[in-house]
Amino acid sequence: MARRAGGGWHKTAEILYRILEEEGVFDDNHNPTLERELRRVAGGGRSRVRLPLNEWAPDRRARPKRPRRVSAYQKEFGRQLKKLKKKHPRTPVQRLMKRAHTATKKARRGKR
């Protein structure tokens, strides 16, 4: 990969930031997001500055997240696991889950 001569974007961003600072852009109309972003670019782009969600996607923040629908398999699996836990309270859950999966497949085979 070829290297750029003269420092590339880093130098350009640094010069741009200095010019804007001399012009008084940050003094008159204080915009912390712009200032942070310009500092990040002028600093070589090494640090990751995360913008608040409402600044880059205001519509996404406003909507409430809807819950996912529980499938019939998950419901049946829960029932089977509950039964097995009641019958075998000291058995490790991992083993009970395997058995619950098998029981769920068996129970759902007839409901198609």
Residue pairs with C-beta under 8 A, 6 or more apart in sequence:
9 41
9 45
10 42
10 44
10 45
13 38
13 41
13 42
14 42
16 38
16 42
17 38
17 39
17 41
17 42
20 26
20 38
25 34
26 34
26 35
33 51
33 55
36 49
37 49
37 51
40 47
40 48
40 49
53 60
53 61
54 61
72 108
72 111
73 104
73 108
76 104
76 107
76 108
77 100
77 101
77 104
80 99
80 100
80 103
80 104
80 107
81 96
81 97
81 100
83 103
84 91
84 96
84 99
84 100
84 103
85 93
85 96
88 96
